[in-house]
Amino acid sequence: MIKKINILSIATTLVVSCMAMFSVITAAIAGSHSMKPAVIYDMGGKFDKSFNEGVWNGVKKFTEETGIEVMEFEVTNETQREQAMRRMVERGATIVLGVGFAQADAIAAVAADNPDVQFSIIDVSWLDSPNLRQYAFKEHEGSYLVGVAAATASQTNKVGFVGGMDIPLISRFACGYVGGVKSVAANAEIFQNMTGSTPSAWNDPAKGAELTRSQIDRGADVVYHAAGGTGIGVIQAAADAGKLAIGVDSNQNGLAPGSVLTSMLKRVDVAAYNTFMDSSKGQFTSGVQVLGLAEGGVDWALDENNESLITADIKKAVASARDAILSGDVSVHDYLADNNCPY
């Protein structure tokens, strides 16, 4: 009789345990299916080889790991941003990611009207909404590193910078770059041009190429761009002239192997991936997340496409600058703090 009671007890325990496990698995599956993420890419499209594509890489990684498809929309004119967000909510989106500061007004309005939906935006830190996560990056720190690389690699002591839309955010890239260059060569000459003052400045490769050729004509042998799709023209023009370019946001070393010195990595892919993954796990939080060098939010790219260009001196100089920033010995000036570049 004792043996029968023990067997019955064990069997009962196993059944209860299996039922509990089944409930957990069922709840997890139900949670995954109930999540409907959406992303609104900005001007230039998700395959711009730069900012938007970096976000897409994060979205793709999330889908590959979870099997959850993400609804997408690529903005082609400014009036579509808010319309696209509202349409995603109507289609049942439980979390909406907006790409770029230009979507700030739209996401603020739609988030306010839909308090039960989660929202996230990249390159914004000034909004106030309990259902909104915002990501800001310390682009000046990453730009400082590639400025150090540019100055160390330059043979002419003249380097260039081509920005996209003429806004303070892009001046933040430029100022950090100048700081890095000057830390290596105080008397270096740095040419700077912005592509334009409207959103079309992000997608004008011909203009990017023209500005790059102008800087090269004046002696620049390394040109860094922070110009979205326009930067494709910068990279091509530098390669055609036998000079070096520096990519931005995504790793662009492979766009012209042997002609791209490095790329300033802005890990928007991490922001996109974390946004959706946190939401899928029920761990979504609102507020502002700032990602700099210490947080793995910015860095420089070294791979098989540019390893032949990166000398021991460049590696040493960038590593030294990186350590100095992380230790606090070097504080890279933030243009957004006072709209002034002291370098």
N, C-alpha and C positions, 0 to 999 in steps of 0.2 A: 504493500500500500504506500509506503514511504517513497519508493521509487516512482510510482505512478504520479504521486503528488508533485515530485520534483520535475518530472518530465512535463507535466501539465503546466507547471509554473514557468518553466523555461520556454515552452511553446507560446504561452500567453505573452511573455516578455518580448519574444521575437516578433510576434504579430504586432504588438503595440509599437515597437521600435520601427518596424517596416512602415506602419501606417504614418508614424511621425515623419519619417524620412520622405515618404511619398508626398506628404503635405508640404514639406519644405520645397521639394523639387517642383511640385505643381505651382506653388506660389511664385517661385523664381521664374518659371516659364511664363506664367501669367503676367508677371511684372515686366519681363522682356517684351512680350507681345503688346502690352499696353503702352509701352514707350514708343513715341513717334517723333524722332528728332528731325530737325530741318535746318538748313544752312542757306543764307543769302550771300552769295559772292558779290563783290563790288566790281566796278568798272575794270575792264581788262580780261575778265573771264577766269574760270578756274584753272585753265592751262596757260597762264601768262608767264610760266617759268620763273615766277618770283613770289610775290606776297600771297595772292590768291591760291596759287598752286601749293604753297606751303600749308595752307589751311586744308586744302583737298587731301594732302598726304596724311594729315591727322585724321580726317574723316574716313579715308580709305582704311587706315589701320584699325579704327574703331569697328567698322563694318566687318572687316576680315576676322577680327577676334570675337565678335559677338553674334554675327549673322544678322544684325539689325540694319536694315536699309535706311539711308538718310535722304529725305526729300531735299531737292536742290533747286535753286533759282540763280541765274546769272544776270545781274543788272546790266542793262545796256544804255539806260538813260536815268537821270536823277529822280524822275517822278515815279519810278517803279519800286523804290525801296520799301516805302510804307505799304503800298498795295500788295507787294509780294509777301510781306510779313503777315498781313491780315489774311491773305489767302491761305497761307500755311496754317494759321490758327483755325480757319474755317475747315480745313482738311483734317483737323484733329491733332495737329502738332502739340506735343507736350513740352518740348523745349526748342527754342529757336535761337540760332547763332547768327549774329550779324557781323560781317567782315569789314572792318575799317571805320575810322572816325566819322566818315561822311554819313553813316547810318545812325548816328547818335540821336538826332531829333526823331527819326522814324521809330526807333526801338523804344525810346522813352514814352512816346505816345501809345504805342501798341501794348507795351508792358503795363502801363497804367490802366488800360481798358480791359486787360486780361490778367487779373491778379492770380489766377489759379494755374497759369502757364509760366514755365521757367524761361528766362531769356539770358543770353550772354552776348557780349560784344568785345571785339579786339581793337585795341588802340584808343580806348576811352576810359577815363577815370573820374569824371566829374558829375556823373548822373547819380540820382538818389532814388532807388526803387527797391523794395524788399524782395522782389522776385527777379532781380537782375545781377548777374556776375559780370565784372568788368576786368579786362586785362590791359596792363600797361607794361611796356618794355623799356629797359635802359639802353636804347639804341646807341647812345653816346659812348657807352663803355665798349661795345663791340666795334664801333667805328674807330675808337682810339687804337684798338689792337691792329686793325687793318691799315691804319695810318702809319703805325710803327713799321709794319711790313712794307708798305709802299716806299717810305723814306729809305729804308735799308736796301731795298731792291733798286731804287732809282739810280741811273747813271748820270742824269743831267741835273739833279737837285731841283727838278721841276715836276710837279704832279698835278693831277686834275680831279675835279669832282663835278658830276652832272646829277642834278636833282630832278625830280619830277615836278609836281605842283609846288609852287612857291608858297609854302606854309611853314609855320614855326616847327612843326614836327620834322620836316626834312632838313631844316636848318640845324636841328639837333644832331642829325647824322653828320652834317657837314662840319659842325663845330668840333664834335668829338674826333673826327678824322683829322682836322687841322691840328688839334692838340697832340694827337699821336705822331703826326709828321714832325711837328716842331720839337717834340721831346727827343727826337733823333737828330734832326738837322734844323737848328734854330733859324738859319738863314734861308731855308728852302722857300721856293716860290710855289704858291698853290693857286691854280686857276679854278674859279667856281662859276657855274652857270645853272640856272633853273630852266626847265623846259617850257613852262607856261604857268598861267594863273587859273586855269579851269581844269576840271577832271580829265579832259582829253590829254592833258600832259602826261598821264600815266600810260598812254597807249599810242605813242608816236615814235616808233623806232627810227624813222627817217630823220627827225629832228635830233634825236639822241646821237645818231651817227654824225650829223652835221656839227653839233657842239663838240663832240669828241675830236673830230678832225681839226677843228679850230684850235683846241687846246694842244693837240699834238704839233700843229704848225708852230705854236709858240714855244715848243720845247718839252712839253709834258711827255713822259715815257711810261707813266702809270696813271690810269684814270679809274676812279671809284664812282660807281653810280648808286643812287637810291631813287630809282625812277620807275619801278614796276616794269610793265611791258616795254616801255621806252628804252630800258636798259639793254634790251636785246640788240638794239642798234649801236649802243655804246660798245658792247663787247665785240660785235662784228667789225666795227670801224677800227678798234684797237688792234684786233687780229690782222686785219687787212694791211695795217700800217707797220706791222711787225713790232708793235708795242704791247703793253700789258694792261689788262682791265681787272677790276675787282668787282665781283658780283655782290648781290645783296639778298637778304631774306632766306631764300632757298639756297642750297648748294649749287651754284652755277658753274663750278669748275669744269664740268663736262660739256658745256655749251661750245667751248673752243679750247680743247685740251692743249696745254702748252702756251696758251695766250691769256689765261685767267690766272693771275697770281694767287688769288684766294677769294673766298666769299665771306661776307659778314653774315653769319647765321642769326636770324631772328626766329626763334622757335615758336612760330604761330601754330605749327603742327601740334606741338605739345598742348597749347591752349585749347585747340579744337578737340583733341583726343580726350583731355582731362574733363572738359565740359560735358561731353556726351557720356563718358565712362562714369563720372561721378553721378550724373543723373540716373543712369541705368542701375546703379547700386543703391540709389536712395540717399546719396551723400552730397547732393548739390547744395552749395552755399552761395549766398549773395555777397556783395561787397567787391572791393578792389584787390586784385592780385598783381603785384609788381614783380616782374621777372628780369633780373639782371645777370651779370656774370656769375655771381655767387649762387644764384638759383638755377643756373643752366639755361637761362632764357636767351642769352646772346653768346656768341663765340666766333671763332674763325675756322675755316674749313681746310683740312689737309687730307688729300686722298691720292689715288694713283694718277689722277688727271693733272695735278699740279706739283707732285713731289719732286719732279726734276727742277722746278723753279725755286723751291724753298731751300735755300742754302743753310748751312749750319749757323751763320751769322743771323739770318732772319729768324730761325727757330729760337735762338738764344735771346734775341731782342724781344720777340713777342712773348716768350715765356717769362722774361723778366718783367715786362709791362703787366702781364696777367697777374703775376704774384704781387706786384706793387698795388694793383687795384684791389685785389682780394684782401690784402693785409691792411689796407687803408692808408698806405704810404703815398699813394696817388689817388686824388679825388678828381675824376674827370668832370669838367664843367658841364652842367646841364643847361642847354640853351633855353629850354622851356621855363626854367626857374626865373629868368629875368630878361629873356629875349636879347641877350648880349653874348658875344663870343670874345673872350679876353685874350685869346692866343694870337 
